Amino acid sequence: MGLKIIGSGFGRTGTMSLKRALEQLAFGPCHHMEELLLHPEQVHYWQGIVAGQRMNWEEVFAGYNSQVDWPGAHVWRDLAAAYPQAKVIHTVRPEEDWWRSFSQTIAALLTSDQQMPPPPHILAMMQMAREMISAQTFGGSLTDQETALAAYRRRIEEVRAAIPPERLLVFDVAEGWQPLCRFLDVAEPAMPFPRLNSTEEWWRLVKGGPQ
């Protein structure tokens, strides 16, 4: 199948909304961190990736047409090279809004001292995510705003520098269908653009599993 869309944006930049939008535009199934909750057997791939192992991307993304959010966004550069015909979408939002959302969700979860151990595959996911997000993306700190925002800005600069403009869309999901559909050369749907995964919805998903 092969990826047609590569998402390079950090989590909490509207990636769940983009996932649903791409699936409505027939670019699905779309890989997202949610998929690891649905398919625990995928976790071992990402454990290997954060450990520096080489991967067969066709195997990792078997059955998917697109990818957004962590963990896939962590290896955006490798995916862009492996799928040279794929388009790259880098999701953004106002950085203060991103930090507020990120600090209240992903950062809060990964820095929490849980009283009860989670199920084994959730524990493995969290250990992988700590290495990928905390250590390798934010240099070991998930609570320092300036460090996090510096990494957020750096990722935007790196993607812009690496991906030709005609292959790249820097996208705020608040813009809705028009720029996305123009970039993908598809018609705009009549339905509203998906607006999903608020902070409250995120915590319900994490605590209760996929619904």
VMD Tcl script that draws the C-alpha trace (Angstrom):
set ca {
  {0.00 0.00 0.00}
  {2.63 2.55 1.06}
  {2.16 5.88 2.81}
  {0.69 8.69 0.73}
  {0.67 11.23 3.57}
  {3.36 11.74 6.23}
  {2.54 13.82 9.29}
  {5.52 15.50 10.96}
  {3.73 17.61 13.58}
  {3.90 17.07 17.32}
  {1.03 15.59 19.26}
  {-1.62 18.10 20.43}
  {-1.52 20.04 17.15}
  {-4.86 18.74 15.89}
  {-3.51 15.38 14.77}
  {-6.65 13.45 15.70}
  {-8.79 15.89 13.74}
  {-6.42 15.55 10.79}
  {-6.51 11.76 11.06}
  {-10.30 11.76 10.75}
  {-10.19 14.33 7.94}
  {-7.73 12.26 5.92}
  {-9.85 9.17 6.41}
  {-12.93 11.08 5.19}
  {-10.92 12.11 2.12}
  {-10.06 8.45 1.36}
  {-6.45 8.69 2.56}
  {-7.08 6.21 5.36}
  {-6.55 4.15 7.31}
  {-4.41 6.77 9.06}
  {-1.84 5.77 11.69}
  {-1.85 7.74 14.97}
  {-0.85 6.99 18.58}
  {-4.45 5.83 19.03}
  {-3.58 2.84 16.84}
  {-1.17 1.52 19.46}
  {-4.06 1.43 21.94}
  {-6.14 -0.46 19.40}
  {-3.29 -2.73 18.26}
  {-0.90 -3.51 21.13}
  {1.11 -5.78 18.83}
  {2.49 -2.65 17.17}
  {4.28 -1.44 20.29}
  {7.34 -3.62 19.72}
  {8.08 -1.84 16.43}
  {8.35 1.49 18.22}
  {10.39 0.03 21.05}
  {12.89 -1.02 18.40}
  {12.77 2.34 16.66}
  {13.57 4.34 19.81}
  {16.41 1.89 20.48}
  {17.88 2.78 17.07}
  {17.00 -0.39 15.19}
  {16.47 -0.28 11.42}
  {12.90 -1.00 10.39}
  {11.03 -2.22 7.36}
  {8.55 0.66 7.02}
  {6.26 -1.39 4.81}
  {5.89 -3.80 7.71}
  {5.49 -1.09 10.36}
  {2.78 0.71 8.37}
  {1.17 -2.31 6.73}
  {-2.46 -1.50 5.95}
  {-2.09 2.28 6.36}
  {-2.26 4.95 3.68}
  {-1.29 7.86 5.91}
  {0.36 8.69 9.24}
  {0.05 11.60 11.67}
  {1.02 12.24 15.32}
  {3.60 10.46 17.42}
  {5.03 7.88 17.15}
  {5.26 8.18 13.35}
  {6.03 11.89 13.46}
  {9.24 11.06 15.32}
  {10.67 9.45 12.18}
  {9.25 11.91 9.63}
  {12.62 12.36 7.95}
  {13.10 8.62 7.41}
  {9.55 8.25 6.14}
  {9.90 11.17 3.73}
  {12.97 9.45 2.27}
  {11.34 6.00 2.18}
  {8.19 7.34 0.47}
  {9.43 10.05 -1.90}
  {6.03 10.40 -3.59}
  {4.23 11.01 -0.28}
  {3.15 14.49 0.69}
  {4.11 15.90 4.08}
  {1.67 17.71 6.38}
  {3.11 19.54 9.36}
  {0.37 20.42 11.83}
  {0.79 23.56 13.92}
  {-1.24 25.72 16.28}
  {-0.47 28.91 18.21}
  {2.45 27.85 20.34}
  {1.02 29.02 23.67}
  {-2.13 27.00 22.93}
  {-0.01 23.99 22.02}
  {2.01 24.21 25.23}
  {-1.12 24.54 27.38}
  {-2.67 21.47 25.77}
  {0.55 19.42 25.70}
  {1.43 20.20 29.33}
  {-2.06 19.21 30.51}
  {-2.15 15.92 28.58}
  {0.92 14.13 27.21}
  {3.44 15.78 29.53}
  {1.19 15.30 32.56}
  {0.73 11.61 31.78}
  {4.40 10.88 31.11}
  {5.56 12.65 34.27}
  {2.87 11.23 36.55}
  {3.64 8.92 39.45}
  {0.89 6.38 39.01}
  {-0.27 4.50 42.08}
  {-1.51 1.47 40.14}
  {0.62 -0.08 37.39}
  {-1.14 0.00 34.00}
  {-1.68 -3.12 31.87}
  {1.57 -4.45 30.34}
  {1.06 -3.07 26.83}
  {0.13 0.38 28.20}
  {3.22 0.32 30.40}
  {5.33 -0.59 27.36}
  {3.71 2.25 25.38}
  {4.46 4.75 28.13}
  {8.07 3.63 28.45}
  {8.51 3.94 24.69}
  {6.81 7.35 24.68}
  {8.99 8.64 27.51}
  {12.11 7.74 25.56}
  {10.78 9.09 22.26}
  {9.06 12.24 23.48}
  {10.76 13.20 26.72}
  {14.33 12.06 26.11}
  {14.79 12.21 22.35}
  {12.49 15.13 21.46}
  {12.60 17.40 24.50}
  {16.01 16.53 25.94}
  {14.64 14.97 29.11}
  {12.38 17.79 30.24}
  {8.62 17.81 29.77}
  {7.88 20.50 32.33}
  {10.01 23.42 31.12}
  {7.96 25.59 28.78}
  {10.86 27.32 27.04}
  {12.65 24.04 26.36}
  {9.49 22.54 24.92}
  {8.70 25.58 22.77}
  {12.27 25.64 21.46}
  {11.85 22.03 20.31}
  {8.45 22.86 18.83}
  {9.91 25.73 16.80}
  {12.96 23.71 15.82}
  {10.80 20.94 14.34}
  {8.97 23.46 12.14}
  {12.29 24.87 10.92}
  {13.71 21.40 10.24}
  {10.69 20.30 8.23}
  {10.65 23.50 6.18}
  {14.36 23.12 5.46}
  {14.13 19.45 4.46}
  {10.91 19.22 2.45}
  {10.41 21.09 -0.85}
  {7.56 23.63 -0.63}
  {5.50 21.87 -3.28}
  {5.55 18.70 -1.17}
  {4.77 20.35 2.16}
  {1.69 21.80 3.83}
  {2.14 23.59 7.15}
  {-1.39 23.30 8.43}
  {-3.48 24.59 11.33}
  {-6.64 22.46 11.51}
  {-8.54 25.64 12.44}
  {-8.20 26.55 8.74}
  {-10.57 23.72 7.82}
  {-10.94 21.89 4.53}
  {-9.81 24.47 1.98}
  {-5.99 24.43 2.32}
  {-5.92 20.69 2.98}
  {-8.06 19.78 -0.01}
  {-6.22 22.21 -2.27}
  {-2.90 20.64 -1.24}
  {-4.20 17.10 -1.81}
  {-6.03 18.07 -5.00}
  {-9.37 16.69 -3.86}
  {-12.84 18.18 -3.57}
  {-13.95 19.69 -0.28}
  {-16.56 17.54 1.52}
  {-19.93 19.02 2.41}
  {-19.56 17.85 6.02}
  {-17.88 20.03 8.67}
  {-14.17 19.59 9.29}
  {-13.62 17.20 12.23}
  {-12.96 18.87 15.59}
  {-11.80 16.13 17.92}
  {-9.70 15.22 20.95}
  {-10.08 18.10 23.36}
  {-8.11 17.81 26.59}
  {-11.13 16.18 28.25}
  {-11.62 13.75 25.36}
  {-7.91 12.88 25.40}
  {-8.02 11.91 29.06}
  {-11.16 9.84 28.53}
  {-9.40 7.94 25.75}
  {-6.25 7.36 27.79}
  {-8.07 6.28 30.94}
  {-10.79 4.26 29.31}
  {-9.18 2.99 26.16}
  {-10.57 3.45 22.65}
  {-14.32 3.64 22.48}
}
mol new
graphics top color blue
foreach p $ca { graphics top sphere $p radius 0.5 }
foreach p [lrange $ca 0 end-1] q [lrange $ca 1 end] { graphics top cylinder $p $q radius 0.2 }
display resetview
